[in-house]
């Protein structure tokens, strides 16, 4: 375990992120990771429930970066890259896991993992970030709107504790690298696993659907789509098309 990190393991929790958010608000120092073998009220984006059978990875990590509040979306990218690298370490093909903006990991075109990035800020600075991550290691719960897979369908599935330690190491490595080199290496690493440049994507937002050509991410992790000859920036939304 990297210096400064602590791993707390619980047999069952309603939600690892809900617990860690309460601890963060009460002043818990950076570096606590909470792992649950089962969750009874796991959460995904937009209030979606996250099915949490035993054998998969359910973990939340507490970060306290010295960064402006506007930089918060970058930590979802960090979580995605770190989780992809951690899980790839258990596979023969380390490039097989792909990233779907803003928060999904795909394997063979099916959903393998997802994350929820939450936080608090004060006077324009981040107070804390909780990265909640769930990955299908041994079981692939069915979803009504998309195919799912688990690591065990492609390689021997690691136990959740081993996956958690690999994830913590990857997050710690990326935090140190960003401090030394800035955000560019993280953006490059994300885009290596992201959609193909120029892929046609459809993004659903509260304002409707937008279809365009993928032009990468900006420095804050927002999606760039070219539509009608101009590049537009999107901070939120749900992708379909080449992003799958």
C-alpha positions in Angstrom: 0.0 0.0 0.0 1.4 3.4 -0.9 2.4 5.7 2.1 -0.5 7.6 3.5 -3.2 5.3 2.3 -5.5 3.2 4.5 -7.9 0.5 3.3 -11.0 -0.1 5.4 -12.9 -3.3 4.5 -16.6 -3.8 5.5 -18.7 -6.9 4.9 -21.7 -4.9 3.9 -22.6 -1.2 3.6 -25.5 0.7 2.1 -23.0 2.7 0.0 -19.2 3.1 0.3 -19.5 6.6 -1.1 -22.2 7.7 1.4 -20.0 6.6 4.3 -16.9 8.3 2.9 -18.7 11.5 2.2 -19.8 11.7 5.8 -16.2 11.0 7.0 -14.9 13.6 4.6 -17.3 16.2 5.9 -16.2 15.4 9.4 -12.5 16.0 8.5 -11.1 12.5 7.6 -7.6 13.0 6.1 -6.9 12.2 2.5 -6.0 8.6 1.6 -8.8 6.6 3.1 -10.3 3.9 0.9 -13.5 2.1 1.9 -14.2 -1.3 0.4 -17.5 -3.2 0.8 -18.0 -6.9 -0.1 -21.7 -6.1 -0.7 -23.7 -2.9 -1.0 -27.4 -2.6 -0.4 -27.9 0.9 -1.8 -25.1 1.4 -4.3 -25.4 4.5 -6.5 -24.4 5.4 -10.0 -24.8 8.6 -12.1 -28.1 10.5 -12.1 -29.4 8.5 -9.1 -29.3 5.1 -10.8 -29.0 2.1 -8.5 -25.8 0.0 -8.7 -26.3 -3.7 -8.4 -23.8 -5.0 -5.9 -23.5 -8.8 -5.6 -20.6 -10.3 -3.7 -17.5 -10.9 -5.7 -17.2 -7.6 -7.4 -15.3 -4.4 -6.5 -17.2 -1.7 -4.6 -14.8 1.0 -3.3 -14.6 4.7 -2.6 -11.4 6.8 -2.2 -11.0 10.1 -0.4 -8.8 12.7 -2.1 -8.0 16.3 -0.8 -6.2 17.8 -3.8 -4.8 21.3 -3.7 -6.8 22.4 -6.8 -9.4 24.9 -7.9 -13.0 23.8 -7.9 -13.1 24.0 -11.7 -10.6 21.1 -11.8 -13.0 18.7 -10.1 -14.0 16.9 -13.4 -10.4 15.9 -14.0 -10.7 13.5 -11.1 -13.3 11.4 -12.9 -10.7 11.0 -15.7 -8.1 10.0 -13.1 -10.4 7.4 -11.6 -11.2 6.0 -15.0 -7.6 5.7 -16.2 -6.4 4.3 -12.8 -9.2 1.7 -12.7 -8.5 0.7 -16.3 -4.8 0.3 -15.6 -5.4 -1.6 -12.3 -7.8 -4.1 -13.9 -5.7 -4.5 -17.0 -2.9 -5.8 -14.8 -5.0 -8.9 -14.3 -5.4 -9.5 -18.1 -3.1 -10.7 -20.9 -4.3 -8.0 -23.2 -3.6 -4.8 -21.3 -5.1 -2.6 -24.0 -8.5 -4.4 -24.1 -10.3 -2.2 -21.5 -11.6 0.9 -23.1 -13.0 4.2 -21.6 -16.3 5.7 -22.4 -16.8 9.4 -21.5 -17.5 10.4 -18.8 -17.4 7.5 -16.4 -17.7 4.0 -17.9 -15.1 1.2 -18.6 -15.9 -1.2 -21.4 -14.6 -4.6 -22.3 -15.6 -6.2 -25.6 -18.1 -3.4 -26.1 -19.9 -4.2 -22.8 -20.0 -2.3 -19.6 -17.3 -3.5 -17.1 -17.2 -0.7 -14.6 -18.4 2.7 -13.7 -17.7 5.5 -11.3 -19.2 8.5 -9.5 -17.1 11.5 -8.6 -18.5 13.7 -5.8 -17.0 16.5 -3.8 -17.2 19.7 -1.9 -15.5 23.1 -2.4 -15.0 26.3 -0.4 -13.9 29.7 -1.7 -13.3 28.3 -5.1 -11.0 25.5 -3.9 -11.7 21.7 -3.6 -12.1 20.6 0.0 -12.5 16.9 -0.8 -13.3 14.5 -3.7 -14.8 11.1 -3.2 -14.3 8.7 -6.1 -16.8 5.9 -6.0 -15.9 3.0 -8.3 -17.6 -0.3 -9.1 -16.2 -3.0 -11.3 -17.7 -6.4 -12.3 -14.9 -8.8 -11.4 -16.8 -12.1 -11.0 -20.4 -11.3 -11.8 -22.0 -9.2 -14.5 -25.4 -8.0 -13.3 -27.8 -7.4 -16.2 -28.8 -3.9 -17.1 -32.0 -3.0 -19.1 -30.3 -0.6 -21.6 -26.8 -2.0 -22.3 -24.8 -5.2 -22.3 -22.6 -6.0 -19.4 -19.5 -8.2 -18.8 -17.2 -9.1 -16.0 -13.4 -9.6 -15.8 -13.9 -13.3 -15.1 -15.4 -13.8 -18.6 -12.1 -12.8 -20.1 -9.4 -13.7 -17.5 -9.2 -15.2 -14.0 -11.0 -12.7 -11.8 -9.0 -11.2 -8.9 -10.5 -11.0 -5.5 -11.8 -7.5 -4.6 -9.0 -6.8 -2.1 -6.3 -7.4 -4.7 -8.1 -5.2 -7.2 -8.5 -2.5 -4.5 -4.8 -2.4 -3.8 -4.0 -2.3 -7.5 -6.4 0.6 -7.9 -5.0 2.6 -4.9 -1.5 2.2 -6.3 -2.6 3.5 -9.7 -4.4 6.5 -8.2 -1.4 7.3 -6.0 0.9 7.1 -9.0 -1.3 9.4 -11.1 -1.6 11.9 -8.3 2.2 12.1 -8.1 2.6 12.3 -11.8 0.0 15.1 -12.2 1.8 17.0 -9.5 5.1 16.7 -11.3 4.0 16.9 -15.0 0.6 18.6 -15.1 -2.6 17.2 -16.6 -1.4 16.5 -20.1 -0.2 12.9 -19.5 -3.5 12.0 -17.9 -5.5 13.3 -20.8 -3.2 11.4 -23.2 -3.7 8.2 -21.2 -7.4 8.6 -21.2 -7.6 9.3 -24.9 -5.5 6.2 -25.7 -8.3 4.1 -24.3 -11.1 6.4 -25.5 -13.0 6.6 -28.8 -11.1 6.6 -32.0 -10.4 10.2 -33.2 -13.0 11.3 -35.6 -15.6 8.7 -34.4 -19.2 9.7 -34.9 -20.8 10.1 -31.5 -24.3 11.0 -30.2 -24.5 12.8 -26.9 -27.7 13.1 -25.0 -28.1 16.0 -22.6 -30.9 17.8 -20.9 -31.1 20.0 -24.0 -31.5 17.1 -26.4 -29.2 15.1 -28.7 -26.1 16.3 -30.5 -24.3 14.2 -33.1 -20.7 15.0 -34.1 -17.2 13.9 -34.7 -15.1 13.1 -31.6 -12.2 15.7 -31.3 -10.8 14.6 -27.9 -11.1 16.2 -24.4 -10.2 19.7 -23.3 -7.9 20.4 -20.3 -10.8 20.1 -17.9 -11.9 16.8 -19.2 -14.9 18.1 -21.2 -15.9 16.3 -24.4 -15.2 18.0 -27.7 -17.5 17.3 -30.6 -17.3 18.8 -34.1 -20.7 19.7 -35.5 -21.4 21.8 -38.6 -17.8 22.7 -38.9 -17.2 24.0 -35.4 -16.0 22.3 -32.2 -18.3 22.3 -29.3 -17.5 21.6 -25.6 -19.8 19.4 -23.4 -19.2 19.0 -19.7 -22.0 16.5 -19.1 -24.1 14.0 -21.0 -24.6 10.4 -22.0 -22.8 9.0 -25.1 -23.8 6.5 -27.7 -22.3 5.6 -31.0 -18.6 5.2 -31.4 -18.2 5.8 -27.7 -19.6 2.4 -27.0 
